[in-house]
Amino acid sequence: MTLTIPGFDHLRLPGANGVELAAAVGGSGTPVVLLHGFPQTHLMWRHVAERLSGEHTMICPDLRGYGASDKPAATDPDVYAKRTMAADVVTLAAALGHERFALVGHDRGALVAFRAGLDHPETITHLGILDIVPTLDMWDVLHGVSAAVGYHLFLMAQPPGLPEVLIANSADTFFGSFLDTWANDPSAVPEEVRAEYLRASAAAVMSIVADYRASAGIDVTHDQADLDAGSQLAMPVTVVQQDWGSQLGYDAAAVWKAWAPDLDHRLTRAGHFMAEEAPDEIAAAIRDLLAR
């Protein structure tokens, strides 16, 4: 049985190109879509969504390829391009009657949110980003021995075959290692939730790898085209992240300012799973974003 956010409806809704997405929907008011990261499902938003549901309609989908959403075969690079996954989100929100909405993403979901902000500026009113830099910048800042922190990015960038076999043969160990090492407070992911993340991820190895592989290929192409064209995010943007800049030797705020002129850049002492480790802090950051 799929775990979902208590008190929310669990729906199946249309995405792009015939794909269906699972989503938890609850609350009332202006819409806010929350996109999860790796190796998680929409369940990672349970605390934040509950805190904001008295003020907003909270829409928490599983990304294509994750959780209870469809997992189409990666027959071409576009299937898991962030451009396609962003179109999923816009299509899903429209099916619920929302032509404009605020969007907040964490990790992989933040890459989708970033692409949605560039591709659909007329639709995304506010953009929240948790613990990433854009794809182009991500590859630029990973160098030397410090790149070891992102070893999984390089593993899943390899041609189809080896990554899928290696990960599938050690799925709980592989996915569990990120839950263990990326959290400053492991108790923020209780055993029942951890088991759900591991179950869902083990059932989605092929599509998770395809999502990551796209970020070493077609997503780079799309981001480079926007950089060359001088494209920027037109809406208010809030970025909350760990202090990766000092750890990896770059100016994180400056990286984001180049893409987002209307930027509120914040550092957190929480770990990577900040929506679960520090839900009050993240809910407050989203409220501040929506007030701009």
GUGU-831202 format. One record per residue (C-alpha): residue in one letter; x, z, y. Coordinates in nm, 3 decimals, decimal comma. Example, Ala and Ser with C-alpha at 12.3 -4.5 7.8 and 13.67 -1.06 7.14 Angstrom:
+---------+---------+---------+---------+
| residuo |    east |      up |   north |
+---------+---------+---------+---------+
|       A |   1,230 |   0,780 |  -0,450 |
|       S |   1,367 |   0,714 |  -0,106 |
+---------+---------+---------+---------+
***
This chain:
+---------+---------+---------+---------+
| residuo |    east |      up |   north |
+---------+---------+---------+---------+
|       M |   0,000 |   0,000 |   0,000 |
|       T |   0,137 |  -0,100 |   0,341 |
|       L |   0,189 |   0,192 |   0,578 |
|       T |   0,050 |   0,132 |   0,925 |
|       I |  -0,003 |   0,322 |   1,249 |
|       P |  -0,264 |   0,596 |   1,202 |
|       G |  -0,592 |   0,522 |   1,377 |
|       F |  -0,505 |   0,156 |   1,443 |
|       D |  -0,678 |  -0,143 |   1,288 |
|       H |  -0,460 |  -0,346 |   1,050 |
|       L |  -0,544 |  -0,713 |   1,096 |
|       R |  -0,428 |  -1,056 |   0,986 |
|       L |  -0,402 |  -1,293 |   1,279 |
|       P |  -0,285 |  -1,652 |   1,333 |
|       G |   0,068 |  -1,729 |   1,440 |
|       A |   0,222 |  -2,070 |   1,502 |
|       N |   0,209 |  -2,361 |   1,258 |
|       G |  -0,041 |  -2,204 |   1,020 |
|       V |   0,154 |  -1,882 |   0,964 |
|       E |  -0,046 |  -1,559 |   0,953 |
|       L |   0,088 |  -1,231 |   1,085 |
|       A |  -0,011 |  -0,877 |   1,000 |
|       A |  -0,062 |  -0,655 |   1,305 |
|       A |  -0,170 |  -0,301 |   1,391 |
|       V |  -0,397 |  -0,300 |   1,697 |
|       G |  -0,532 |   0,003 |   1,878 |
|       G |  -0,611 |   0,158 |   2,213 |
|       S |  -0,775 |   0,002 |   2,516 |
|       G |  -0,669 |  -0,141 |   2,849 |
|       T |  -0,422 |  -0,409 |   2,952 |
|       P |  -0,237 |  -0,552 |   2,651 |
|       V |   0,116 |  -0,461 |   2,544 |
|       V |   0,276 |  -0,629 |   2,243 |
|       L |   0,553 |  -0,439 |   2,061 |
|       L |   0,794 |  -0,626 |   1,831 |
|       H |   0,993 |  -0,439 |   1,567 |
|       G |   1,355 |  -0,471 |   1,460 |
|       F |   1,565 |  -0,474 |   1,142 |
|       P |   1,530 |  -0,340 |   0,877 |
|       Q |   1,185 |  -0,223 |   0,982 |
|       T |   0,821 |  -0,321 |   1,024 |
|       H |   0,566 |  -0,261 |   1,298 |
|       L |   0,556 |   0,100 |   1,174 |
|       M |   0,865 |   0,177 |   1,387 |
|       W |   0,634 |   0,176 |   1,691 |
|       R |   0,398 |   0,444 |   1,555 |
|       H |   0,498 |   0,715 |   1,804 |
|       V |   0,530 |   0,495 |   2,112 |
|       A |   0,209 |   0,302 |   2,042 |
|       E |   0,013 |   0,622 |   1,999 |
|       R |   0,148 |   0,759 |   2,327 |
|       L |   0,046 |   0,447 |   2,520 |
|       S |  -0,284 |   0,371 |   2,345 |
|       G |  -0,486 |   0,576 |   2,592 |
|       E |  -0,377 |   0,341 |   2,869 |
|       H |  -0,325 |   0,004 |   2,700 |
|       T |  -0,431 |  -0,212 |   2,410 |
|       M |  -0,130 |  -0,186 |   2,182 |
|       I |  -0,056 |  -0,482 |   1,955 |
|       C |   0,215 |  -0,427 |   1,694 |
|       P |   0,273 |  -0,725 |   1,460 |
|       D |   0,511 |  -0,769 |   1,175 |
|       L |   0,737 |  -1,061 |   1,268 |
|       R |   0,714 |  -1,370 |   1,050 |
|       G |   0,932 |  -1,310 |   0,747 |
|       Y |   0,892 |  -0,931 |   0,765 |
|       G |   0,652 |  -0,666 |   0,643 |
|       A |   0,308 |  -0,792 |   0,549 |
|       S |   0,334 |  -1,113 |   0,753 |
|       D |   0,378 |  -1,456 |   0,595 |
|       K |   0,727 |  -1,551 |   0,484 |
|       P |   0,747 |  -1,930 |   0,494 |
|       A |   1,042 |  -2,099 |   0,329 |
|       A |   1,317 |  -2,197 |   0,571 |
|       T |   1,277 |  -2,568 |   0,507 |
|       D |   1,433 |  -2,649 |   0,845 |
|       P |   1,607 |  -2,447 |   1,117 |
|       D |   1,294 |  -2,430 |   1,335 |
|       V |   1,102 |  -2,214 |   1,086 |
|       Y |   1,285 |  -1,895 |   1,190 |
|       A |   1,405 |  -2,004 |   1,533 |
|       K |   1,324 |  -1,738 |   1,791 |
|       R |   1,138 |  -2,011 |   1,977 |
|       T |   0,898 |  -2,043 |   1,682 |
|       M |   0,870 |  -1,666 |   1,641 |
|       A |   0,792 |  -1,634 |   2,012 |
|       A |   0,518 |  -1,894 |   1,971 |
|       D |   0,380 |  -1,675 |   1,689 |
|       V |   0,343 |  -1,386 |   1,931 |
|       V |   0,175 |  -1,592 |   2,203 |
|       T |  -0,066 |  -1,742 |   1,949 |
|       L |  -0,148 |  -1,402 |   1,800 |
|       A |  -0,220 |  -1,246 |   2,140 |
|       A |  -0,440 |  -1,541 |   2,236 |
|       A |  -0,639 |  -1,492 |   1,915 |
|       L |  -0,716 |  -1,141 |   2,040 |
|       G |  -0,826 |  -1,281 |   2,377 |
|       H |  -0,507 |  -1,208 |   2,574 |
|       E |  -0,361 |  -1,501 |   2,765 |
|       R |  -0,120 |  -1,274 |   2,953 |
|       F |   0,047 |  -0,960 |   2,825 |
|       A |   0,349 |  -0,733 |   2,851 |
|       L |   0,603 |  -0,767 |   2,572 |
|       V |   0,857 |  -0,515 |   2,441 |
|       G |   1,097 |  -0,585 |   2,156 |
|       H |   1,357 |  -0,392 |   1,962 |
|       D |   1,656 |  -0,548 |   1,785 |
|       R |   1,535 |  -0,871 |   1,616 |
|       G |   1,205 |  -0,834 |   1,796 |
|       A |   1,395 |  -0,811 |   2,124 |
|       L |   1,555 |  -1,149 |   2,056 |
|       V |   1,207 |  -1,290 |   2,001 |
|       A |   1,085 |  -1,122 |   2,320 |
|       F |   1,380 |  -1,264 |   2,517 |
|       R |   1,296 |  -1,615 |   2,397 |
|       A |   0,926 |  -1,562 |   2,474 |
|       G |   1,015 |  -1,460 |   2,827 |
|       L |   1,213 |  -1,780 |   2,880 |
|       D |   0,967 |  -2,012 |   2,707 |
|       H |   0,639 |  -1,856 |   2,828 |
|       P |   0,695 |  -1,714 |   3,178 |
|       E |   0,332 |  -1,776 |   3,265 |
|       T |   0,222 |  -1,558 |   2,973 |
|       I |   0,468 |  -1,265 |   2,966 |
|       T |   0,398 |  -1,034 |   3,261 |
|       H |   0,666 |  -0,773 |   3,189 |
|       L |   0,952 |  -0,772 |   2,941 |
|       G |   1,112 |  -0,474 |   2,769 |
|       I |   1,428 |  -0,506 |   2,560 |
|       L |   1,571 |  -0,236 |   2,333 |
|       D |   1,935 |  -0,235 |   2,220 |
|       I |   2,047 |  -0,597 |   2,222 |
|       V |   2,224 |  -0,849 |   2,436 |
|       P |   2,107 |  -1,212 |   2,423 |
|       T |   2,231 |  -1,419 |   2,130 |
|       L |   2,497 |  -1,612 |   2,324 |
|       D |   2,638 |  -1,292 |   2,470 |
|       M |   2,618 |  -1,114 |   2,134 |
|       W |   2,859 |  -1,360 |   1,976 |
|       D |   3,086 |  -1,347 |   2,281 |
|       V |   3,125 |  -0,967 |   2,278 |
|       L |   3,194 |  -0,937 |   1,905 |
|       H |   3,567 |  -0,989 |   1,868 |
|       G |   3,862 |  -0,830 |   1,696 |
|       V |   3,817 |  -0,521 |   1,480 |
|       S |   3,523 |  -0,407 |   1,695 |
|       A |   3,322 |  -0,693 |   1,544 |
|       A |   3,306 |  -0,495 |   1,219 |
|       V |   2,999 |  -0,315 |   1,357 |
|       G |   2,816 |  -0,648 |   1,328 |
|       Y |   2,944 |  -0,752 |   0,986 |
|       H |   2,589 |  -0,825 |   0,869 |
|       L |   2,555 |  -1,091 |   1,140 |
|       F |   2,848 |  -1,281 |   0,995 |
|       L |   2,733 |  -1,231 |   0,635 |
|       M |   2,386 |  -1,369 |   0,698 |
|       A |   2,523 |  -1,658 |   0,904 |
|       Q |   2,674 |  -1,807 |   0,588 |
|       P |   2,514 |  -2,112 |   0,420 |
|       P |   2,216 |  -2,043 |   0,192 |
|       G |   2,299 |  -1,889 |  -0,142 |
|       L |   2,563 |  -1,620 |  -0,133 |
|       P |   2,409 |  -1,387 |   0,131 |
|       E |   2,071 |  -1,388 |  -0,040 |
|       V |   2,220 |  -1,311 |  -0,382 |
|       L |   2,450 |  -1,034 |  -0,258 |
|       I |   2,174 |  -0,863 |  -0,059 |
|       A |   1,902 |  -0,902 |  -0,323 |
|       N |   2,127 |  -0,749 |  -0,587 |
|       S |   2,186 |  -0,437 |  -0,376 |
|       A |   1,880 |  -0,436 |  -0,148 |
|       D |   1,818 |  -0,062 |  -0,118 |
|       T |   2,188 |   0,010 |  -0,064 |
|       F |   2,226 |  -0,271 |   0,189 |
|       F |   1,917 |  -0,205 |   0,399 |
|       G |   1,946 |   0,171 |   0,359 |
|       S |   2,298 |   0,168 |   0,498 |
|       F |   2,167 |   0,058 |   0,838 |
|       L |   1,899 |   0,326 |   0,840 |
|       D |   2,169 |   0,582 |   0,766 |
|       T |   2,445 |   0,471 |   1,003 |
|       W |   2,250 |   0,344 |   1,302 |
|       A |   2,045 |   0,660 |   1,360 |
|       N |   2,180 |   0,951 |   1,560 |
|       D |   1,891 |   1,154 |   1,417 |
|       P |   1,817 |   1,041 |   1,060 |
|       S |   1,520 |   1,280 |   1,041 |
|       A |   1,340 |   1,048 |   1,285 |
|       V |   1,287 |   0,813 |   0,990 |
|       P |   1,118 |   1,041 |   0,733 |
|       E |   1,138 |   0,965 |   0,364 |
|       E |   0,795 |   0,802 |   0,341 |
|       V |   0,877 |   0,567 |   0,630 |
|       R |   1,224 |   0,495 |   0,496 |
|       A |   1,074 |   0,403 |   0,159 |
|       E |   0,833 |   0,164 |   0,332 |
|       Y |   1,116 |  -0,006 |   0,521 |
|       L |   1,321 |  -0,044 |   0,203 |
|       R |   1,025 |  -0,177 |   0,004 |
|       A |   0,930 |  -0,427 |   0,273 |
|       S |   1,288 |  -0,544 |   0,328 |
|       A |   1,363 |  -0,589 |  -0,043 |
|       A |   1,056 |  -0,812 |  -0,065 |
|       A |   1,176 |  -1,025 |   0,228 |
|       V |   1,544 |  -1,092 |   0,163 |
|       M |   1,515 |  -1,471 |   0,185 |
|       S |   1,326 |  -1,468 |   0,515 |
|       I |   1,533 |  -1,191 |   0,674 |
|       V |   1,851 |  -1,386 |   0,601 |
|       A |   1,686 |  -1,700 |   0,742 |
|       D |   1,599 |  -1,513 |   1,061 |
|       Y |   1,960 |  -1,400 |   1,103 |
|       R |   2,098 |  -1,741 |   1,008 |
|       A |   1,892 |  -1,896 |   1,288 |
|       S |   2,075 |  -1,669 |   1,534 |
|       A |   2,403 |  -1,833 |   1,435 |
|       G |   2,261 |  -2,182 |   1,474 |
|       I |   1,945 |  -2,304 |   1,640 |
|       D |   1,900 |  -1,994 |   1,857 |
|       V |   2,246 |  -2,047 |   2,003 |
|       T |   2,153 |  -2,406 |   2,083 |
|       H |   1,833 |  -2,299 |   2,260 |
|       D |   2,002 |  -2,022 |   2,459 |
|       Q |   2,289 |  -2,249 |   2,562 |
|       A |   2,042 |  -2,507 |   2,690 |
|       D |   1,875 |  -2,242 |   2,906 |
|       L |   2,211 |  -2,116 |   3,032 |
|       D |   2,318 |  -2,471 |   3,122 |
|       A |   1,987 |  -2,526 |   3,302 |
|       G |   2,021 |  -2,201 |   3,497 |
|       S |   1,705 |  -2,059 |   3,344 |
|       Q |   1,632 |  -1,692 |   3,405 |
|       L |   1,363 |  -1,442 |   3,317 |
|       A |   1,104 |  -1,456 |   3,593 |
|       M |   0,925 |  -1,127 |   3,518 |
|       P |   1,032 |  -0,764 |   3,564 |
|       V |   1,271 |  -0,671 |   3,283 |
|       T |   1,372 |  -0,330 |   3,153 |
|       V |   1,664 |  -0,302 |   2,909 |
|       V |   1,730 |   0,025 |   2,725 |
|       Q |   2,037 |   0,033 |   2,506 |
|       Q |   2,314 |   0,245 |   2,369 |
|       D |   2,642 |   0,227 |   2,558 |
|       W |   2,766 |  -0,077 |   2,368 |
|       G |   2,948 |  -0,199 |   2,677 |
|       S |   3,205 |   0,080 |   2,670 |
|       Q |   3,235 |   0,059 |   2,291 |
|       L |   3,289 |  -0,318 |   2,279 |
|       G |   3,454 |  -0,370 |   2,617 |
|       Y |   3,203 |  -0,553 |   2,835 |
|       D |   2,971 |  -0,484 |   3,128 |
|       A |   2,628 |  -0,468 |   2,963 |
|       A |   2,434 |  -0,442 |   3,288 |
|       A |   2,612 |  -0,747 |   3,430 |
|       V |   2,538 |  -0,946 |   3,115 |
|       W |   2,168 |  -0,874 |   3,154 |
|       K |   2,164 |  -0,924 |   3,533 |
|       A |   2,275 |  -1,284 |   3,481 |
|       W |   1,956 |  -1,349 |   3,282 |
|       A |   1,716 |  -1,109 |   3,456 |
|       P |   1,730 |  -1,083 |   3,836 |
|       D |   1,453 |  -0,817 |   3,842 |
|       L |   1,633 |  -0,575 |   3,610 |
|       D |   1,613 |  -0,205 |   3,531 |
|       H |   1,904 |  -0,136 |   3,295 |
|       R |   1,913 |   0,203 |   3,122 |
|       L |   2,148 |   0,370 |   2,875 |
|       T |   2,016 |   0,613 |   2,615 |
|       R |   2,182 |   0,886 |   2,411 |
|       A |   1,945 |   0,809 |   2,124 |
|       G |   2,064 |   0,599 |   1,834 |
|       H |   1,964 |   0,243 |   1,757 |
|       F |   1,622 |   0,347 |   1,629 |
|       M |   1,536 |   0,485 |   1,972 |
|       A |   1,160 |   0,426 |   1,953 |
|       E |   1,155 |   0,670 |   1,661 |
|       E |   1,433 |   0,901 |   1,778 |
|       A |   1,324 |   0,930 |   2,144 |
|       P |   0,962 |   0,808 |   2,169 |
|       D |   0,890 |   0,999 |   2,491 |
|       E |   1,188 |   0,835 |   2,661 |
|       I |   1,088 |   0,487 |   2,543 |
|       A |   0,720 |   0,535 |   2,629 |
|       A |   0,824 |   0,648 |   2,978 |
|       A |   1,049 |   0,344 |   3,020 |
|       I |   0,759 |   0,116 |   2,924 |
|       R |   0,526 |   0,292 |   3,168 |
|       D |   0,783 |   0,249 |   3,444 |
|       L |   0,821 |  -0,119 |   3,355 |
|       L |   0,447 |  -0,180 |   3,367 |
|       A |   0,426 |  -0,013 |   3,709 |
|       R |   0,663 |  -0,267 |   3,864 |
+---------+---------+---------+---------+
***
